[in-house]
Amino acid sequence: MEASGHSKKEESVKTAILLNLSGEDAVEIYNSFKWDKEEDSKILEEVLKKFESYCNPRKNVSWERHVFNTRVQQPSESIDQYVTDLKLKSKSCEFGPLRDDLIRDRIVCGIRDDNVKRRLLREAKLTLQTALDICRASEVTLTQMKTLSSEKAVLVAAKSTRSRPTSKPGKNTSHKSLCGRCGNKRHRSEEDCPAMGELCRNCKRPNHFAKVCRTKKDTGQYSAGRNVRSVQQMDNDDTTDGNEFFVGVTNTPGKPLKNNSWTVNLSLESKTVTVQIDTGAQCNVMSQKTYSTLSKERLIKVKDNLVGFGGQKLRPIGRTQLECSYKSKFYVLEFFVTKENVPTLLGQDSLEELNLVKRIYSAKSETVDIMSEFDDVFTGLGCVKDVIHHIMVDPDVPPVVHPPRKVPVALRAKVKEELKRMEELDVIEKVTSPTQWVSSMVSILKNDKVRICLDPKDLNKAIRREHFPMRTVEDVVSQMPNAKVFSVLDASSGFWQIKLDKESSKLCTFNSPNGRYMFKRLPFGISSAPEVFQSVISQVFDGIEGVEIVADDILVWGEDDNQHEHRLRQVLERARHMNVKLNKSKCQLRKSEIAYLGHVVGKEGLKIDQEKVRAITEMEAPTDKAGLQRFMGMVTYVSKFIPNLSQVSAPLRILLKKDVQWHWEENQEESFQNIKSIVSNTPVLKLFDVTKPVTLSVDASSQGLGAVILQDDQPVAYASRALTTSQKNYAQIEKEMLAIVFGCEKFHDFLFGQERVTVESDHKPLEAIFKKSLHETPHRLQQMLLRIQKYSLNVMYKPGTDIPIADALSRAFLKVRK
């Protein structure tokens, strides 16, 4: 109105001008308005209020809060961008005076950097401004470290270039710091060199490796301490003022990595990349194609060369600094980038920095010694002393006789040879007389060898199982809180080491192309076999401390080397006495961490097996529901390591609903890649220690329950679940009590029998409820209290900001109701 000169006109004129300029649709909307006073329809300010109320969408506060509480920091998003978006979203949440506190809590739960998150959780009185200052300082520090590393590398390259003209002809300054015996960096003394005492494979002379041998027949190979450029086999040998770095392995373009390549999954620039490990490489290398998927920044030009075996030379197009995340720690790594399609390669310096390899200058011979001492235990097939098993069957189940199955022509010779071998081992015996039960034979080809088993599907219906508790990895690790040294022994052909009586052997008769045979040892496939073997092998090693047994894996642990050695010898001596034989090739001796039951157990705690991580991270994006179900099944197996899996996988789970049509879009792809990244950087769960105090931290939201077991403020196990439809209608105090019940029952094995368990809840009225008598509490709370009477609980109030893990779990629950 000011611009048109109508600001001093009457209100009715101003309103008419507004409607005239707004058009016919606005006039129709105007005519639909209801007015408290008729004169208000002529006042411009009142008219504008009506239009504003009409145009603004109606808010759903619950939805707006859900959007706020699920907002996490995205890759490459700065802390200021993240907080700005949180502040904008909070405006529609009606948080009132709690707005700043809830933004602070969202920062703690949603920030990507785990190290910063731990720093925030250590603050006793954390305010929004303090949280922002800490996050900004960390972000600036990381950027400065990256720049500093880049500048330092440029300075080193510049110094090397300037000093080159003064060097003597024929000498390569890049190898002055290399050892002439092993080709690695120089050592403090010759005794530290791993080549001392070794024979060269080329000239058969002592105290040096073949790669640095000066009498090589092929002059095209790399030799430390000599001019590499003088022995290159290139059509165009351009002169360079840069350095030369030995990278050892270069892949033929277009060929994938071999299955036996040593690889590891790293998070580079927030994306999961499989890198090849090369302990002999002097630098890190990746292809231009791989680099283009990680970063768009310009490369730093270099004049360096990369040299492989045989003198193959690669000219990098530049180098770069990349942010790397591995095992929740952050690093800045330098990579040379080449046009050639080489695998992403990690060299010796970065491998040591990431603690992927350690230098070992003297090989220990204890493992060889103990295997030599107990050579008889690692040789042949055993038969457990004084054990003859009888298979119980239900007499009401009629016997079944199956005809022989045909064996493929290509396998017949191998099947015949395997049957002969089993007969010589006294595992099977030829049968000529009639038997009531005859099963089919199954021949499985594995590693070019045939494995013969029964197909006892009808026999299993008649067998009466001897129920024996089968242990889980959680049962095992809870028994060894202070373990530092581990060994895993594998029972060789485990079931075959248990002898059957004559009657049971006849039950295990099978048809083959060469006639009928019966098993004299416990066969694979029998429904009762796993429990029988677990029972027998547990009795064999009963009474030896520090021994945990699941199936045919015998885990021996100790708090130090001496204790472990004593226990290991006890186990081997008992195995010798009881005629139990072990598989030498599958044994792991004296390790700081071992692969066990699909997990990695070490002194730091429980981790995911890298083979399972690789299986998940190398999966291609699914193209249908069946493929997505396979992916989610693999992820669910490791869900106990991922507290917020339900939240991250929400876009994927939508596609698994029956009434949803398949549509793979940007949201699904982002969720798919985020899960891969999270799986590559899962936390280490602390081993439970029965002698230490236990804390159960719980919380309930409007949709779910969350619980976590803590010792020394470190997580032992996570759990979360959704509320049922009826439970969502509970009062908040009832939901919070239900969270305690859920936590106690979920972690019963950890909590039952403890003298005192501290329960942390952010609902203060629960403290008073636990102090009252049962008859003084409401009926529903009484029922819940009765369910947890067997636990010794001390409920303590803590604000939600002090129990962020349980709070996050209750809001990012798993879609499982129990």
DOTI-51639 format. One record per residue (C-alpha): residue in three letters; x, y, z. Coordinates in steps of 0.02 Angstrom, whole numbers, m for minus. Layout:
N
ala X Y Z
...
END
This chain:
818
met 0 0 0
glu 146 116 38
ala 220 89 m136
ser 56 126 m225
gly 14 278 m117
his m143 198 m45
ser m83 177 136
lys m192 323 195
lys m351 265 108
glu m498 196 203
glu m492 14 260
ser m630 m37 141
val m533 35 m7
lys m373 m56 45
thr m470 m219 57
ala m548 m193 m114
ile m376 m160 m191
leu m309 m321 m112
leu m452 m426 m180
asn m439 m346 m352
leu m253 m387 m363
ser m274 m563 m290
gly m393 m625 m426
glu m558 m719 m438
asp m503 m869 m334
ala m456 m756 m189
val m626 m669 m200
glu m715 m838 m190
ile m613 m886 m37
tyr m648 m714 38
asn m836 m738 16
ser m825 m905 110
phe m751 m825 267
lys m859 m808 423
trp m841 m647 523
asp m874 m615 707
lys m918 m437 661
glu m975 m385 488
glu m865 m231 492
asp m709 m342 511
ser m734 m396 330
lys m683 m221 275
ile m526 m207 386
leu m369 m253 290
glu m276 m326 441
glu m420 m442 485
val m438 m498 304
leu m252 m538 296
lys m265 m641 456
lys m406 m743 380
phe m305 m776 221
glu m151 m823 324
ser m251 m946 428
tyr m326 m1019 269
cys m158 m1039 178
asn m49 m1107 318
pro m57 m1299 328
arg m123 m1376 488
lys 19 m1442 597
asn 30 m1617 667
val 143 m1591 818
ser 174 m1777 843
trp 234 m1796 664
glu 343 m1640 673
arg 425 m1707 831
his 452 m1875 748
val 541 m1790 603
phe 647 m1692 727
asn 692 m1844 833
thr 746 m1947 681
arg 856 m1813 606
val 1039 m1866 603
gln 1192 m1780 530
gln 1217 m1827 348
pro 1384 m1867 265
ser 1480 m1708 218
glu 1356 m1601 317
ser 1440 m1475 432
ile 1387 m1456 613
asp 1318 m1281 580
gln 1211 m1344 436
tyr 1147 m1486 545
val 1104 m1374 693
thr 1022 m1243 582
asp 906 m1375 511
leu 868 m1439 687
lys 821 m1264 742
leu 706 m1242 592
lys 621 m1409 622
ser 601 m1373 809
lys 495 m1218 774
ser 347 m1326 725
cys 370 m1448 871
glu 303 m1333 1009
phe 442 m1380 1130
gly 422 m1220 1230
pro 559 m1186 1359
leu 637 m1358 1327
arg 682 m1314 1145
asp 869 m1284 1174
asp 887 m1440 1283
leu 803 m1551 1154
ile 910 m1480 1013
arg 1063 m1517 1120
asp 1003 m1697 1146
arg 973 m1719 960
ile 1151 m1662 925
val 1221 m1791 1048
cys 1118 m1932 972
gly 1132 m1881 790
ile 1311 m1822 763
arg 1413 m1939 651
asp 1582 m1926 738
asp 1583 m2056 879
asn 1735 m1976 961
val 1645 m1810 975
lys 1491 m1900 1039
arg 1593 m1977 1180
arg 1667 m1806 1219
leu 1492 m1733 1234
leu 1432 m1874 1346
arg 1576 m1843 1466
glu 1513 m1665 1501
ala 1422 m1662 1668
lys 1324 m1503 1628
leu 1310 m1495 1440
thr 1222 m1344 1366
leu 1175 m1312 1186
gln 1311 m1182 1167
thr 1443 m1295 1246
ala 1393 m1437 1129
leu 1407 m1321 979
asp 1578 m1258 1034
ile 1644 m1437 1055
cys 1576 m1495 887
arg 1641 m1342 794
ala 1813 m1357 874
ser 1824 m1541 824
glu 1766 m1504 647
val 1893 m1363 626
thr 2032 m1473 700
leu 1995 m1613 577
thr 1999 m1491 430
gln 2161 m1413 491
met 2243 m1583 515
lys 2196 m1631 337
thr 2268 m1468 269
leu 2423 m1486 378
ser 2454 m1663 316
ser 2435 m1603 137
glu 2555 m1457 161
lys 2681 m1569 248
ala 2678 m1692 103
val 2704 m1549 m22
leu 2851 m1484 80
val 2933 m1655 85
ala 2912 m1678 m102
ala 2982 m1504 m134
lys 3135 m1535 m24
ser 3167 m1701 m111
thr 3157 m1618 m282
arg 3276 m1477 m235
ser 3405 m1594 m159
arg 3407 m1714 m306
pro 3534 m1625 m419
thr 3667 m1637 m282
ser 3652 m1826 m269
lys 3782 m1938 m348
pro 3746 m2012 m519
gly 3666 m2184 m515
lys 3600 m2162 m337
asn 3415 m2149 m295
thr 3382 m2037 m145
ser 3213 m2116 m114
his 3299 m2277 m56
lys 3436 m2208 56
ser 3325 m2248 205
leu 3293 m2427 147
cys 3377 m2582 216
gly 3486 m2671 87
arg 3444 m2841 163
cys 3252 m2839 171
gly 3202 m2687 65
asn 3102 m2606 207
lys 3148 m2454 311
arg 3318 m2458 395
his 3328 m2534 570
arg 3416 m2480 727
ser 3529 m2632 715
glu 3556 m2779 598
glu 3479 m2894 729
asp 3311 m2807 701
cys 3310 m2850 515
pro 3190 m2994 474
ala 3307 m3051 335
met 3447 m3098 457
gly 3468 m3286 457
glu 3357 m3310 303
leu 3414 m3385 137
cys 3387 m3292 m26
arg 3273 m3391 m143
asn 3370 m3325 m293
cys 3556 m3347 m252
lys 3535 m3463 m99
arg 3650 m3350 3
pro 3608 m3298 181
asn 3550 m3137 265
his 3446 m3055 128
phe 3281 m3075 35
ala 3262 m3116 m149
lys 3181 m2948 m189
val 3343 m2856 m145
cys 3463 m2987 m214
arg 3603 m2907 m318
thr 3635 m3063 m421
lys 3463 m3074 m498
lys 3449 m3154 m668
asp 3305 m3037 m714
thr 3374 m2861 m707
gly 3199 m2791 m724
gln 3157 m2826 m542
tyr 3161 m2700 m402
ser 3319 m2691 m294
ala 3325 m2585 m137
gly 3471 m2464 m128
arg 3499 m2463 m319
asn 3433 m2348 m455
val 3263 m2419 m499
arg 3250 m2312 m655
ser 3404 m2393 m731
val 3320 m2562 m743
gln 3147 m2510 m804
gln 3073 m2599 m954
met 2972 m2459 m1034
asp 2955 m2402 m1213
asn 2968 m2222 m1162
asp 3079 m2192 m1008
asp 3043 m2010 m967
thr 3158 m1922 m845
thr 3075 m1868 m682
asp 3130 m1762 m538
gly 3012 m1852 m417
asn 3032 m2004 m306
glu 2995 m2186 m344
phe 2886 m2290 m229
phe 2880 m2479 m230
val 2700 m2545 m231
gly 2733 m2729 m264
val 2563 m2786 m328
thr 2474 m2709 m475
asn 2317 m2790 m542
thr 2289 m2825 m726
pro 2160 m2699 m788
gly 1983 m2768 m788
lys 2024 m2919 m679
pro 1940 m2930 m507
leu 2036 m2964 m348
lys 2076 m3146 m316
asn 1975 m3236 m182
asn 2132 m3262 m79
ser 2181 m3078 m83
trp 2204 m3000 88
thr 2073 m2862 96
val 1984 m2754 224
asn 1833 m2638 215
leu 1868 m2454 256
ser 1756 m2302 259
leu 1836 m2174 144
glu 1748 m2005 133
ser 1596 m2090 215
lys 1588 m2226 81
thr 1634 m2409 105
val 1781 m2464 0
thr 1866 m2635 m7
val 2054 m2607 m4
gln 2192 m2733 m36
ile 2327 m2750 97
asp 2509 m2750 39
thr 2637 m2749 179
gly 2777 m2722 52
ala 2702 m2567 m30
gln 2780 m2399 14
cys 2622 m2297 m20
asn 2434 m2305 m44
val 2363 m2317 m220
met 2191 m2308 m302
ser 2123 m2290 m478
gln 2051 m2130 m549
lys 1885 m2221 m571
thr 1876 m2261 m384
tyr 1932 m2085 m334
ser 1794 m2006 m440
thr 1663 m2096 m334
leu 1737 m2028 m172
ser 1784 m1847 m204
lys 1772 m1708 m332
glu 1921 m1609 m266
arg 2067 m1577 m382
leu 2219 m1687 m363
ile 2390 m1621 m312
lys 2508 m1644 m460
val 2662 m1751 m429
lys 2816 m1810 m526
asp 2833 m1973 m430
asn 2830 m2147 m506
leu 2758 m2309 m437
val 2861 m2467 m466
gly 2799 m2647 m460
phe 2879 m2818 m475
gly 2967 m2842 m641
gly 3003 m2656 m654
gln 2826 m2611 m707
lys 2810 m2423 m688
leu 2648 m2326 m658
arg 2642 m2138 m674
pro 2513 m2067 m551
ile 2407 m1921 m610
gly 2412 m1846 m435
arg 2388 m1877 m251
thr 2255 m1832 m123
gln 2212 m1836 61
leu 2055 m1935 109
glu 1963 m1950 274
cys 1961 m2130 334
ser 1857 m2212 470
tyr 1901 m2384 538
lys 1838 m2463 700
ser 1761 m2298 758
lys 1927 m2205 739
phe 1965 m2070 611
tyr 2122 m2047 506
val 2183 m1944 359
leu 2268 m2054 228
glu 2366 m2003 73
phe 2332 m2095 m91
phe 2418 m2089 m260
val 2289 m2092 m401
thr 2326 m2178 m567
lys 2232 m2192 m732
glu 2261 m2380 m733
asn 2124 m2492 m665
val 2222 m2549 m512
pro 2144 m2610 m349
thr 2137 m2488 m204
leu 2298 m2530 m111
leu 2349 m2492 69
gly 2537 m2483 102
gln 2643 m2526 253
asp 2641 m2356 341
ser 2451 m2340 337
leu 2431 m2523 388
glu 2532 m2489 545
glu 2439 m2327 578
leu 2271 m2417 570
asn 2344 m2559 675
leu 2303 m2685 540
val 2479 m2759 546
lys 2618 m2761 673
arg 2803 m2781 644
ile 2871 m2947 708
tyr 3059 m2966 702
ser 3075 m3139 780
ala 2956 m3282 747
lys 2902 m3376 901
ser 2919 m3563 892
glu 2807 m3607 1040
thr 2662 m3655 927
val 2769 m3776 826
asp 2844 m3846 987
ile 2678 m3886 1071
met 2607 m3965 913
ser 2764 m4072 898
glu 2752 m4121 1081
phe 2571 m4175 1059
asp 2589 m4237 880
asp 2486 m4394 918
val 2338 m4284 970
phe 2341 m4199 799
thr 2357 m4362 699
gly 2223 m4486 643
leu 2041 m4511 694
gly 2000 m4527 877
cys 1872 m4630 971
val 1821 m4561 1141
lys 1877 m4679 1278
asp 1742 m4778 1373
val 1598 m4700 1273
ile 1477 m4809 1171
his 1318 m4720 1121
his 1146 m4801 1105
ile 1015 m4717 994
met 841 m4725 1071
val 695 m4743 948
asp 506 m4738 964
pro 444 m4917 933
asp 276 m4850 870
val 358 m4772 716
pro 365 m4902 574
pro 538 m4932 497
val 572 m4871 320
val 687 m4946 188
his 746 m4828 51
pro 813 m4889 m116
pro 988 m4833 m171
arg 1002 m4666 m260
lys 1094 m4644 m422
val 1265 m4565 m412
pro 1327 m4454 m556
val 1453 m4543 m667
ala 1588 m4414 m631
leu 1575 m4446 m444
arg 1565 m4636 m439
ala 1752 m4665 m427
lys 1771 m4536 m288
val 1621 m4609 m194
lys 1696 m4783 m204
glu 1864 m4717 m143
glu 1783 m4624 3
leu 1683 m4777 56
lys 1844 m4878 58
arg 1931 m4743 162
met 1788 m4739 288
glu 1791 m4928 301
glu 1979 m4926 335
leu 1951 m4794 472
asp 1821 m4910 552
val 1685 m4779 528
ile 1573 m4892 422
glu 1554 m5079 395
lys 1483 m5183 252
val 1310 m5257 289
thr 1246 m5418 211
ser 1107 m5470 330
pro 933 m5387 325
thr 904 m5229 428
gln 738 m5144 471
trp 800 m4968 436
val 891 m4918 276
ser 921 m4735 234
ser 979 m4656 72
met 1158 m4601 47
val 1200 m4419 11
ser 1364 m4377 m76
ile 1423 m4196 m64
leu 1567 m4130 m168
lys 1672 m4003 m72
asn 1848 m3944 m115
asp 1863 m4083 m245
lys 1827 m4214 m111
val 1670 m4315 m82
arg 1585 m4314 88
ile 1464 m4457 123
cys 1317 m4431 241
leu 1149 m4508 281
asp 980 m4437 229
pro 890 m4495 387
lys 730 m4391 371
asp 620 m4543 413
leu 739 m4609 546
asn 742 m4439 631
lys 554 m4450 656
ala 581 m4606 762
ile 736 m4549 860
arg 708 m4491 1038
arg 822 m4343 1063
glu 932 m4330 1218
his 901 m4147 1255
phe 1059 m4058 1310
pro 1078 m3867 1320
met 1171 m3796 1169
arg 1271 m3642 1215
thr 1274 m3475 1124
val 1417 m3352 1099
glu 1339 m3242 1234
asp 1346 m3388 1358
val 1529 m3415 1317
val 1595 m3236 1324
ser 1506 m3201 1489
gln 1620 m3331 1570
met 1785 m3246 1524
pro 1779 m3060 1568
asn 1968 m3039 1592
ala 2028 m3150 1449
lys 2182 m3088 1357
val 2251 m3243 1268
phe 2147 m3367 1167
ser 2162 m3534 1078
val 2029 m3629 980
leu 2047 m3816 954
asp 1942 m3909 826
ala 1888 m4089 855
ser 1935 m4184 697
ser 1778 m4261 616
gly 1693 m4231 783
phe 1541 m4347 772
trp 1646 m4492 706
gln 1743 m4495 870
ile 1590 m4567 962
lys 1564 m4754 943
leu 1390 m4831 920
asp 1331 m4996 992
lys 1281 m5137 873
glu 1095 m5102 881
ser 1118 m4917 844
ser 1237 m4956 700
lys 1100 m5058 616
leu 983 m4908 629
cys 1112 m4807 532
thr 1118 m4924 382
phe 1120 m4841 210
asn 1112 m4894 29
ser 1254 m4856 m91
pro 1296 m4907 m270
asn 1418 m5031 m193
gly 1293 m5110 m75
arg 1233 m5076 102
tyr 1343 m5007 241
met 1309 m4963 423
phe 1391 m4826 525
lys 1493 m4886 674
arg 1520 m4705 729
leu 1393 m4566 758
pro 1347 m4503 583
phe 1311 m4327 524
gly 1127 m4292 494
ile 1057 m4383 645
ser 941 m4263 739
ser 1014 m4308 909
ala 1198 m4301 854
pro 1238 m4118 899
glu 1169 m4136 1075
val 1252 m4305 1102
phe 1421 m4238 1046
gln 1402 m4080 1153
ser 1362 m4187 1305
val 1508 m4308 1278
ile 1641 m4178 1238
ser 1586 m4070 1386
gln 1610 m4220 1502
val 1782 m4257 1427
phe 1851 m4085 1471
asp 1747 m4057 1628
gly 1844 m3986 1775
ile 1973 m3887 1674
glu 1957 m3701 1707
gly 1956 m3578 1561
val 1880 m3701 1436
glu 1719 m3662 1341
ile 1646 m3787 1218
val 1515 m3762 1082
ala 1495 m3908 961
asp 1668 m3959 899
asp 1752 m3793 942
ile 1851 m3799 1105
leu 1897 m3624 1166
val 2041 m3607 1291
trp 2072 m3436 1368
gly 2184 m3359 1500
glu 2210 m3191 1586
asp 2395 m3198 1539
asp 2516 m3307 1440
asn 2564 m3418 1587
gln 2384 m3456 1638
his 2335 m3489 1458
glu 2485 m3604 1430
his 2442 m3705 1585
arg 2261 m3727 1532
leu 2307 m3769 1352
arg 2423 m3907 1409
gln 2287 m3976 1524
val 2167 m3985 1377
leu 2293 m4070 1263
glu 2342 m4196 1397
arg 2158 m4234 1431
ala 2129 m4255 1243
arg 2275 m4378 1234
his 2210 m4475 1384
met 2031 m4484 1316
asn 2088 m4521 1136
val 2010 m4362 1066
lys 2094 m4307 905
leu 2110 m4126 847
asn 2121 m4049 673
lys 2290 m3960 662
ser 2243 m3854 510
lys 2091 m3777 597
cys 2171 m3740 766
gln 2210 m3561 819
leu 2342 m3552 957
arg 2395 m3409 1071
lys 2297 m3268 988
ser 2249 m3098 1058
glu 2084 m3119 965
ile 2003 m3266 879
ala 1860 m3303 760
tyr 1730 m3401 858
leu 1549 m3444 816
gly 1534 m3310 683
his 1607 m3175 795
val 1779 m3110 841
val 1820 m3126 1027
gly 1967 m3027 1095
lys 2031 m2939 1248
glu 1938 m2782 1195
gly 1770 m2872 1186
leu 1653 m2948 1057
lys 1658 m2893 875
ile 1579 m2943 709
asp 1678 m3067 605
gln 1753 m2972 456
glu 1699 m3112 340
lys 1518 m3072 381
val 1553 m2885 364
arg 1628 m2917 193
ala 1480 m3024 141
ile 1362 m2879 181
thr 1466 m2736 113
glu 1503 m2824 m52
met 1319 m2862 m88
glu 1244 m2775 m239
ala 1084 m2674 m219
pro 935 m2795 m220
thr 818 m2795 m369
asp 667 m2879 m288
lys 591 m2920 m119
ala 678 m3089 m108
gly 847 m3005 m129
leu 803 m2874 1
gln 748 m3009 123
arg 917 m3096 103
phe 1008 m2933 137
met 903 m2890 290
gly 924 m3067 356
met 1114 m3049 353
val 1102 m2877 435
thr 984 m2940 571
tyr 1115 m3070 621
val 1230 m2928 677
ser 1091 m2815 742
lys 1149 m2831 923
phe 1299 m2724 873
ile 1190 m2589 793
pro 1082 m2491 916
asn 990 m2387 784
leu 965 m2517 647
ser 775 m2498 643
gln 787 m2313 609
val 918 m2328 472
ser 831 m2473 385
ala 655 m2397 388
pro 652 m2353 200
leu 702 m2534 159
arg 576 m2615 275
ile 435 m2521 191
leu 468 m2621 32
leu 444 m2786 127
lys 262 m2750 165
lys 138 m2856 68
asp 36 m2712 m1
val 187 m2608 m59
gln 244 m2618 m240
trp 431 m2634 m271
his 512 m2464 m302
trp 698 m2438 m272
glu 724 m2250 m258
glu 850 m2127 m185
asn 790 m2155 m5
gln 814 m2343 m19
glu 986 m2326 m98
glu 1041 m2205 38
ser 978 m2322 175
phe 1064 m2470 89
gln 1232 m2379 83
asn 1213 m2312 262
ile 1186 m2489 329
lys 1343 m2548 239
ser 1442 m2404 315
ile 1374 m2436 491
val 1413 m2623 480
ser 1592 m2579 434
asn 1611 m2474 592
thr 1510 m2564 726
pro 1557 m2541 910
val 1649 m2670 1014
leu 1538 m2744 1150
lys 1622 m2763 1320
leu 1638 m2940 1388
phe 1522 m2963 1536
asp 1609 m2976 1705
val 1504 m3061 1839
thr 1611 m2983 1977
lys 1579 m2802 1926
pro 1426 m2694 1959
val 1290 m2700 1826
thr 1185 m2554 1764
leu 1024 m2576 1665
ser 981 m2416 1572
val 801 m2410 1506
asp 682 m2289 1422
ala 511 m2289 1341
ser 445 m2180 1201
ser 270 m2171 1130
gln 311 m2310 1006
gly 445 m2422 1081
leu 556 m2482 1224
gly 745 m2476 1238
ala 870 m2558 1356
val 1058 m2576 1370
ile 1170 m2670 1492
leu 1321 m2567 1549
gln 1479 m2607 1646
asp 1610 m2473 1676
asp 1498 m2359 1570
gln 1528 m2472 1418
pro 1390 m2567 1327
val 1380 m2756 1350
ala 1221 m2783 1247
tyr 1083 m2681 1164
ala 897 m2721 1147
ser 742 m2631 1085
arg 566 m2675 1030
ala 404 m2593 974
leu 251 m2573 1084
thr 94 m2670 1042
thr m64 m2575 996
ser m136 m2594 1171
gln 30 m2549 1257
lys 34 m2385 1161
asn m120 m2334 1261
tyr m32 m2360 1428
ala 3 m2213 1540
gln 182 m2152 1529
ile 228 m2223 1701
glu 163 m2393 1644
lys 268 m2384 1485
glu 422 m2341 1588
met 388 m2487 1705
leu 364 m2600 1554
ala 536 m2545 1491
ile 613 m2608 1654
val 520 m2773 1638
phe 577 m2791 1457
gly 759 m2754 1503
cys 759 m2877 1649
glu 682 m3019 1550
lys 787 m2986 1395
phe 948 m2987 1495
his 895 m3118 1623
asp 1058 m3215 1605
phe 1158 m3060 1653
leu 1045 m2994 1794
phe 976 m3145 1886
gly 1077 m3184 2042
gln 1165 m3014 2049
glu 1170 m2940 2224
arg 1117 m2770 2163
val 1071 m2704 1989
thr 1061 m2517 1963
val 917 m2469 1849
glu 928 m2298 1765
ser 764 m2219 1710
asp 718 m2042 1660
his 546 m2059 1743
lys 562 m1995 1922
pro 395 m2063 1990
leu 463 m2242 1970
glu 580 m2213 2118
ala 430 m2190 2232
ile 336 m2338 2156
phe 479 m2458 2198
lys 480 m2397 2378
lys 294 m2434 2404
ser 216 m2599 2455
leu 137 m2701 2316
his m41 m2676 2381
glu m18 m2487 2371
thr 19 m2484 2184
pro m108 m2487 2041
his m160 m2658 1974
arg m62 m2653 1810
leu 97 m2594 1895
gln 73 m2733 2025
gln 75 m2863 1887
met 234 m2792 1814
leu 318 m2781 1984
leu 277 m2964 2017
arg 368 m3013 1855
ile 531 m2932 1915
gln 523 m2981 2100
lys 662 m3110 2070
tyr 787 m2972 2028
ser 875 m2861 2155
leu 845 m2690 2079
asn 890 m2515 2136
val 793 m2392 2028
met 877 m2223 2010
tyr 814 m2070 1917
lys 925 m1995 1783
pro 876 m1860 1658
gly 854 m1918 1478
thr 1010 m1824 1427
asp 1113 m1935 1542
ile 1047 m2098 1466
pro 1059 m2060 1280
ile 1083 m2241 1224
ala 923 m2309 1301
asp 830 m2153 1245
ala 889 m2177 1066
leu 846 m2363 1069
ser 668 m2328 1125
arg 645 m2210 978
ala 741 m2317 853
phe 669 m2484 909
leu 672 m2648 815
lys 503 m2693 740
val 482 m2847 851
arg 349 m2870 982
lys 366 m3002 1118
END
